[in-house]
């Protein structure tokens, strides 16, 4: 699918992005291994979440539609069923890595695979600690690439120092630790999103926190109903678009503002963005707010260090913001972006350069010289949902048409993205 995006005269209105993808995955997985029934509403409906649902159903969980973006889950308790076929995680690294931890605790054989992109992404950082817990795992390329064959069960708790701050690795080990024979202790190098710990505590598990160290005792979970807030990673596109457009007033409704995810808000605030948190509240144990953002003049900033794990997925669209900021913005410590659905550092630099930006690619980041202008170009999404939407933001704020090849990839995390874009630009009413 090809999509042409141009700057509208005005960018205005309210949108509600899909339910938070990270919380959607976790609410499905954890309720599937709880003993009893739970309802999840506000569920993200992107392809990644659908992949998780299909895998869980293959493991014996019952997941039924229960209204708009809502499902009823009949959990199996701690013992799942051996799948009759491979578990296909599609394009979802979260699905594969978290399910790896989940099935490592089950006394049967599972085979996890995904699409070509996912089969090229590194899995060694999950495989190594899961093996230390007692799981038997084999795969391609020295057992670091999918497909992964996992023979689980009989796990021991371990004390493990994580080499990088990764919510996916942390969550995989916590899921495995639920059925281990003793405590699992994880030492994190920095804070990463903490949805797994929050939800496990709400479901009856003991997860103690001492600075950056987590200790989980083995536990059986009780089911809980979950109301999922809008995904801040999806909201980020509208936040940046409104900041950079000359006549914008946009409200993004019901966004999760968990402190482990609000790096995007802190970065935009440092750049001088006009973002106001309205109707702050708590839903399903997560802090939520409506985010109102208006046109503003951004200034340079530096982004790196402990902030990166809290805004990693938003780096490409923040690079667009930097193109419209006064001065030179530096993004560092973001080498993890090279092993996502695409090499997002290289791709972002290449795409923005094609649009006329001055961008220098570094080994671990980007240097962006703000000019306040982007011109017309034809670009490719590289099959990456976040890059497709990032290029749409560039088109909304730039001076010429941006033609995006592979625009359909946005549906991986945001199936209604183009519909919402039309709503904010007024195209849907023409």
C-alpha positions, 0 to 999 in steps of 0.5 A: 500500500502506498500513501501520500501525506501532505501538510494540512492547513490545520491539525486539530481534534481528538484521537484515542490510540489503540490500547497499550501494546506492552500491557496488552501482551502481558494482560493476555499472557498472565491471565492465561496462566491464572486459574479462572476467568478475567476480562480485558478491555481496551485491548490493542488490536495490532497484528503483534497482539493478535500473534500473542492471542493465537499462540496462547490459544495454541497453548490451551487458553480460551480467549473469546470476544467480549465486546469492542476491543474486549476479550474474556480469558479462561486461564489454565492455571500454572499448567498449560497444554503442549501445542500441537504445532509451532507457535508463530509470533509473526513480527512481534519480538515481545511475543517471542521473548515473553512466550519463551519465558512462559513455555520455559516453565512448562514441562513440554516441547515448544517451537517458537518462530516468526516472520523473516524479520523476527527470525533475524533478531537476536534471541541469545539474551533470553536464551542464555539466562533461561538455560541457566534456569534449566530450560533446554533450548536450541535454535539457529546461528549458535542458538541465538536466532529463531526458530527456537525449540524449548523443552521446559520444566524443572526450572531453578531460580537464578540471580542474574545481572542483565547486560542491558536494560530490557523489559522483554528480557526482564519479563521473560525471566519473571515469567519463567521464575513464576514456576521455578524452584526458588527466588529469581533475582534480577539486577538491572543496569537501568529502569525499563518499563515495569508493566510485568512487575505491576501486573504480577503484584496485582495478581498475587505474586511477590515481586520485591524492588530494591533500587534496580534489583527485583526479586520474584518468589515462585507463585500461582496467579489469580486472574484480574480484569484489566482496563488498558490505557492508550499506548504512549508509543502510538500517542508519540506520533501525534504529539510530535506532529502537533508540535511541529505543525504551524497550526495545531491543537490536538488531544490524545485521549486516555494515554498511559503515563507510567513513569517507565514509559514517559521518556517521550514527554520528558524529551519533548518538555526539554525541547520546549513542547507545549504538552499539557496533562489533563484529567489525570487518573488511574485505570487498572493500576496504571496512571492515565491522562489526556495529552493536549499538545499545540504548535510550538517552537522546539529547541535542541536537546541531548537524549541518552543514558537512562532515558533511552530505555524509556523512549527507545521506540520513540527515537525515530519520531523524536528525530523528526521533532529534532529536524524542526528544532533550533540547533543540533540535537544529539541522540546517543546510547540507542544502539538497541535500535539496530536490532528492531524490525529494521536497523532503525538508526540507519533507516531513520538517518537515510529517510530523513536525509532523503527529505532534506534533513542534515542527519549524521548517523553514529554507532549508537545514535543520531546527530540532527541539525534542525532546519525547520524544513523537510521537502517532498520525497518518495520513501519506503517504510522498510516494512517497519510500522514505526518508520511508516508512521514516522514518515507520515509525521514528516509529511504532516509537518514538512513542505511537500508531499511524502509518498510512503511505500509499504504504509500498511505496515502501520497496522502492526501496532496501530491499525487505525493510524491512517483513519486517525490521521484523516480525522485530524487533518479533516480529510475524513469529512471531505 
